[in-house]
């Protein structure tokens, strides 16, 4: 019997006593007629019935609660007890671990990690690994390529450019962590606790950029410093009282270790998948305003009206168009027109169109005239009225082709997103960026 919390059901469990109960605002797991709680006394309850159903199936087959090992139950426990009840920012422990991330360190020390010369980096990650397990070297090289593509989508440019300003990448990772949902934050914490995998590999895993197989092989290839100070077999506590026996990569038995790492990573991904439907539901305009501007959300007070000058201004239109072009050339994003930088509502009424339909018509005429008719398929628009003020939402998907801004009265320009802003690339910068982002493309140099 678990003595830490008298309401916890005993080990081994009886699957027939498990039940999923729908309540007024959420779903809850019941055991033997009572709400089930974690070892910390929190109810196993959530608005996501699919995730709870996954927990029930896992417990029914394993017949063990598995609160303190890398499992769906442990991940749920961390999600409730750490991620949801803590601050949005990255925990100090993870920030310290981030500084030790071997991949980030090699980005700082290697000028061409993602180029053919990067194979020297991959070959150097672990000089002591078994020669019979050399696929790990190829895996690290593949992960560097995945990271390179991910950075390009987020407007950072190729990996080789990160050697000049590596602190930008470190800062961005911390900012990205703040935007993650609670289940993914918990997954990052759990993977580092269990595998001492630091941040970058788990981040690429939970964002779907690498597979559980690649994750496991890379861990075997990369020497990651341990900061736990634990002796073999000891558990690592975290503030909630959660403890976990680490199972870092065992390079003395690489095949066995790989199978375990891959299986545990797959378990994490399976749990996260139960949140996919919820995560893909579009956020409301009100929610987007509350979250504020970011890499993929930007606010504009008006489409054409210069509020300070009190007149229509092509430069205001240009500011909206360059944001759209930057989203299309990067990873997509949402432009909200009628919202001030502070998040206060301005309303598109300030643009003095006869009605919102006339506003939308002018918006689409600008897009087609400055970026081309074929670009319109990558943009979806909607409107919402709040407190008597209308906000116009333009949601951009990632374009499959380069988008050049050719607005009348302005030079031809190419924009990408860098952090929370739109950045214009020079011709030479665009020539380097486009092949990385879109594949081989012909770019007219004028």
C-alpha positions in Angstrom: 0.0 0.0 0.0 1.2 3.5 -0.9 1.5 5.3 2.5 2.2 8.8 1.1 -1.5 9.5 0.4 -4.3 7.4 1.9 -6.6 8.0 -1.1 -4.2 6.4 -3.6 -5.3 3.0 -4.8 -3.1 0.0 -3.8 -0.5 -1.8 -5.9 -1.1 -4.0 -7.8 -4.2 -2.4 -9.2 -7.3 -4.1 -10.3 -8.3 -2.9 -13.8 -12.0 -3.6 -13.3 -12.1 -0.9 -10.6 -11.0 1.8 -12.9 -13.5 4.2 -14.5 -13.6 7.4 -16.4 -16.3 9.8 -15.2 -17.6 12.9 -16.9 -18.1 15.8 -14.6 -19.5 19.3 -15.1 -16.3 20.9 -16.3 -13.9 18.0 -16.8 -13.3 14.3 -16.7 -11.9 12.3 -13.8 -10.5 8.8 -13.2 -12.2 6.9 -10.5 -10.9 3.9 -8.7 -13.2 1.7 -6.6 -15.8 4.4 -6.6 -13.5 7.3 -5.5 -11.6 9.9 -7.4 -8.0 8.7 -8.1 -5.3 11.1 -7.0 -1.6 11.4 -7.7 0.9 10.8 -4.9 0.9 14.5 -4.3 -2.9 14.5 -3.7 -4.0 16.0 -7.0 -7.0 14.5 -8.7 -6.4 12.6 -11.9 -8.7 14.9 -13.8 -8.5 16.9 -17.0 -10.7 18.4 -19.7 -9.0 16.1 -22.2 -10.9 12.7 -22.0 -8.6 11.2 -24.6 -5.5 11.7 -22.4 -7.2 10.2 -19.4 -8.4 7.3 -21.5 -4.8 6.6 -22.5 -3.9 6.5 -18.8 -6.6 4.0 -18.1 -5.5 1.7 -20.9 -1.9 1.9 -19.8 -2.7 1.0 -16.2 -5.0 -1.8 -17.3 -2.3 -3.5 -19.3 0.6 -2.8 -16.9 -1.3 -3.3 -13.7 1.0 -0.8 -12.0 0.6 2.9 -11.3 4.2 3.8 -12.4 4.1 7.3 -10.9 7.9 7.4 -10.4 9.2 6.0 -13.7 9.2 7.4 -17.2 5.6 6.7 -18.2 2.3 8.3 -19.1 1.4 8.4 -15.4 4.6 10.2 -14.5 4.2 12.7 -17.3 0.6 13.5 -16.3 1.8 13.9 -12.7 4.5 16.4 -13.8 2.1 18.1 -16.1 -0.4 18.8 -13.2 2.0 19.3 -10.4 4.8 21.2 -12.1 3.9 22.7 -15.4 0.4 23.9 -14.7 1.0 25.2 -11.2 4.4 26.8 -11.9 5.4 29.9 -13.9 5.5 30.0 -17.7 9.3 30.6 -17.7 11.9 27.9 -18.0 12.8 26.5 -14.5 16.3 27.6 -13.3 17.5 24.0 -13.3 16.7 23.7 -17.0 18.4 27.1 -17.8 21.5 25.7 -16.1 21.3 22.5 -18.1 20.7 24.5 -21.3 24.1 26.1 -20.9 25.6 22.6 -20.8 23.8 21.3 -23.9 26.5 19.7 -26.0 24.8 20.4 -29.3 24.6 24.1 -28.5 28.2 24.1 -27.5 29.2 22.5 -30.8 27.2 25.2 -32.6 29.4 27.7 -30.9 32.6 25.8 -31.6 31.9 24.6 -35.2 31.6 26.9 -38.1 29.8 24.5 -40.5 28.0 21.9 -38.4 25.2 21.5 -41.0 27.5 21.4 -44.1 29.4 18.4 -45.4 32.2 19.5 -43.1 29.7 18.9 -40.3 30.4 15.2 -40.5 33.6 15.9 -38.7 31.5 17.3 -35.8 29.2 14.2 -35.8 32.2 11.9 -35.9 33.7 13.7 -32.9 30.7 13.6 -30.6 31.6 10.4 -29.0 35.1 9.0 -29.5 34.5 6.1 -27.1 31.3 4.6 -28.6 31.3 1.0 -29.8 32.5 0.6 -33.4 29.7 -1.8 -33.9 27.1 0.9 -33.3 28.3 3.5 -35.8 24.8 4.4 -37.0 24.7 6.8 -34.1 27.2 9.1 -36.0 24.9 9.3 -39.0 22.0 10.0 -36.7 23.7 13.0 -35.1 24.4 14.4 -38.6 20.8 13.9 -39.5 19.7 15.7 -36.4 21.9 18.6 -37.2 20.2 18.9 -40.5 16.8 18.8 -38.8 17.9 21.5 -36.5 19.1 23.5 -39.4 15.7 23.3 -41.2 13.9 24.2 -37.9 16.0 27.3 -37.5 15.4 28.4 -41.0 11.6 28.1 -40.5 11.9 30.3 -37.4 13.9 33.0 -39.3 17.3 32.4 -37.7 19.1 31.4 -40.9 21.3 28.3 -41.4 23.1 26.7 -38.4 26.5 28.0 -39.6 25.2 31.6 -38.9 24.5 30.7 -35.3 28.2 30.4 -34.6 28.3 34.2 -34.7 25.5 34.8 -32.3 24.8 31.6 -30.4 23.2 33.5 -27.5 20.3 34.3 -29.8 19.5 30.6 -30.1 19.8 30.0 -26.3 17.4 33.0 -25.6 15.0 31.8 -28.3 14.8 28.3 -26.8 13.8 29.9 -23.4 11.2 32.0 -25.1 9.9 29.0 -27.0 9.6 27.0 -23.8 7.2 29.7 -22.4 4.8 29.1 -25.4 4.7 25.3 -25.0 1.5 23.7 -23.5 1.9 22.2 -20.1 2.1 18.6 -21.4 5.2 19.4 -23.5 6.9 21.4 -20.8 6.4 18.3 -18.5 7.8 16.1 -21.3 11.0 18.2 -21.5 11.4 18.0 -17.7 10.8 14.3 -17.6 13.1 13.4 -20.4 16.0 15.3 -18.9 15.3 13.8 -15.5 15.3 10.3 -16.9 17.9 10.4 -19.6 19.9 13.5 -18.6 19.3 14.6 -22.2 19.4 18.4 -21.5 17.0 20.5 -23.8 17.6 20.4 -27.5 17.1 16.7 -28.2 13.9 16.5 -26.2 12.7 19.7 -27.8 13.2 18.4 -31.3 11.5 15.1 -30.2 8.3 16.7 -28.8 8.0 19.1 -31.7 8.0 16.2 -34.1 11.3 17.0 -35.8 13.1 13.8 -34.8 11.8 10.3 -34.2 12.2 8.3 -31.0 14.8 6.1 -32.8 16.8 9.2 -33.7 16.5 10.5 -30.2 17.8 7.2 -28.7 20.7 6.9 -31.1 21.7 10.5 -30.6 21.8 10.2 -26.8 24.2 7.2 -27.2 26.4 9.3 -29.5 26.6 12.5 -27.5 28.5 12.9 -24.3 26.1 14.8 -22.0 27.4 16.1 -18.7 25.6 15.0 -15.6 24.7 17.7 -13.1 22.6 15.5 -10.8 25.4 14.5 -8.4 23.6 11.2 -7.9 25.2 7.8 -7.3 24.1 4.8 -9.4 20.6 3.7 -8.5 19.7 6.9 -6.6 16.6 8.9 -7.3 16.5 12.6 -8.3 14.0 14.7 -6.4 12.3 17.8 -7.7 10.3 20.4 -5.7 7.0 18.6 -5.8 8.4 15.5 -4.1 8.5 13.6 -7.4 11.5 11.3 -7.6 12.8 9.3 -10.5 15.6 6.8 -11.0 17.6 8.1 -14.0 18.3 5.8 -16.8 20.9 7.6 -18.9 22.4 6.1 -22.0 24.5 3.0 -21.3 27.3 3.0 -23.8 28.7 -0.3 -22.4 25.5 -2.0 -23.7 24.4 0.2 -26.6 21.9 -2.1 -28.3 20.0 -2.7 -25.1 20.2 0.9 -24.0 18.9 2.0 -27.4 15.9 -0.2 -27.2 15.0 1.2 -23.8 15.6 4.9 -24.8 13.5 4.5 -28.0 10.7 2.8 -26.2 10.5 5.4 -23.4 10.6 8.3 -26.0 7.8 6.6 -27.9 5.8 6.4 -24.7 6.2 10.1 -24.3 5.1 10.9 -27.9 2.1 8.6 -27.6 0.9 10.5 -24.5 1.5 13.9 -26.2 -0.5 12.7 -29.3 -3.6 12.5 -27.1 -3.4 16.3 -26.9 -3.1 16.8 -30.7 -6.7 17.5 -31.4 -6.9 20.1 -28.6 -3.7 21.7 -29.6 -4.8 22.1 -33.3 -8.1 23.9 -32.4 -7.5 27.5 -33.5 -7.2 30.0 -30.7 -9.8 32.8 -30.6 -8.8 36.3 -31.5 -9.3 37.3 -27.8 -6.8 34.5 -26.7 -4.3 35.7 -29.3 -4.5 39.2 -28.0 -4.1 38.0 -24.4 -0.9 36.1 -25.3 0.6 39.1 -27.0 2.9 39.5 -30.0 5.4 36.7 -30.7 7.3 35.0 -33.5 4.0 34.0 -35.2 1.6 36.7 -34.0 1.7 40.5 -34.8 -0.6 43.4 -34.1 -1.3 46.4 -36.4 -3.6 49.2 -35.4 -4.8 49.9 -38.9 -4.5 48.8 -42.5 -4.0 52.2 -44.2 -4.8 54.9 -41.7 -1.9 56.8 -40.2 -3.3 57.6 -36.8 -0.6 60.1 -35.9 -0.8 62.0 -39.2 -4.6 61.6 -39.6 -4.6 60.4 -43.2 -4.3 57.4 -45.4 -0.7 56.3 -45.8 0.9 53.7 -48.1 3.6 53.2 -45.5 1.0 51.8 -43.1 -0.2 49.4 -45.8 3.5 48.4 -46.4 3.9 47.6 -42.7 1.0 45.1 -42.9 2.2 43.6 -46.2 5.7 43.0 -45.1 4.5 41.2 -42.0 2.4 38.9 -44.2 5.3 38.3 -46.6 7.6 37.5 -43.6 5.1 35.0 -42.2 4.7 33.3 -45.6 8.5 33.1 -46.1 9.0 31.6 -42.6 6.8 29.2 -40.7 3.5 31.1 -41.1 1.7 33.3 -38.6 -1.2 35.5 -37.7 -1.6 39.2 -38.3 -4.3 41.0 -36.3 -5.4 44.4 -37.7 -7.3 46.7 -35.4 -5.1 45.9 -32.4 -2.5 48.3 -30.9 0.9 47.1 -29.9 -0.1 47.1 -26.3 -3.0 44.7 -27.0 -5.6 47.4 -26.7 -8.4 47.3 -29.3 -8.4 50.0 -32.0 -10.8 48.4 -34.5 -10.6 48.5 -38.3 -13.3 51.2 -38.2 -10.4 53.6 -37.9 -9.6 52.9 -41.6 -12.9 54.6 -42.6 -14.2 52.0 -45.0 -18.0 51.9 -45.6 -18.1 48.5 -44.0 -16.0 45.5 -43.1 -16.6 43.9 -46.5 -15.0 46.9 -48.2 -12.1 46.6 -45.8 -11.6 43.0 -46.8 -11.8 43.8 -50.5 -9.1 46.4 -50.1 -6.9 44.0 -48.1 -7.1 41.3 -50.8 -6.5 43.8 -53.6 -3.3 44.9 -51.8 -2.2 41.3 -51.3 -2.8 40.3 -54.9 -1.2 43.4 -56.4 2.0 43.3 -54.2 2.6 39.5 -53.8 0.7 37.9 -56.6 -2.7 36.1 -57.2 -1.2 32.7 -56.4 -0.3 33.7 -52.9 -3.9 34.1 -51.8 -4.3 30.4 -51.2 -1.8 30.6 -48.3 -3.9 33.3 -46.5 -7.2 32.8 -44.7 -9.1 35.8 -43.2 -11.8 36.3 -40.6 -13.3 39.0 -38.5 -14.5 39.3 -34.9 -16.2 42.2 -33.1 -15.4 42.8 -29.5 -16.7 45.8 -27.4 -18.0 47.4 -30.6 -14.7 47.2 -32.4 -13.8 44.9 -35.3 -10.6 43.0 -35.5 -9.5 41.6 -38.8 -7.5 38.3 -38.7 -5.1 37.2 -41.5 -3.8 33.7 -40.9 -0.8 32.8 -43.1 0.4 29.3 -43.9 4.0 28.5 -44.7 4.4 29.2 -48.4 5.8 26.6 -50.7 7.6 29.3 -52.8 9.5 32.5 -52.1 7.2 35.6 -51.6 8.7 38.9 -52.8 6.9 42.1 -51.8 6.4 44.3 -54.8 4.2 47.2 -53.6 3.8 50.2 -55.9 6.0 53.0 -54.8 8.5 50.7 -52.9 11.5 48.6 -53.9 11.1 44.9 -54.4 11.8 43.3 -51.0 12.1 39.9 -49.3 11.2 39.5 -45.7 11.4 36.8 -43.1 10.5 36.6 -39.4 13.3 36.9 -36.9 12.0 36.7 -33.3 8.9 38.9 -33.0 9.7 41.1 -35.9 9.9 41.1 -39.7 13.4 41.5 -41.2 14.3 42.5 -44.7 17.0 40.4 -46.3 19.6 41.8 -48.7 19.9 40.2 -52.2 22.9 38.2 -51.0 21.1 37.1 -47.8 18.0 36.1 -49.8 20.2 34.1 -52.2 21.5 32.1 -49.3 18.2 31.7 -47.5 15.9 30.7 -50.3 17.8 27.4 -51.2 17.8 26.4 -47.6 14.1 27.2 -47.0 12.5 26.4 -50.4 15.0 24.2 -52.2 16.7 25.3 -55.4 15.0 28.4 -56.7 15.9 30.9 -59.3 16.1 34.4 -58.0 16.3 37.4 -60.3 19.0 39.8 -59.2 18.0 43.3 -60.3 
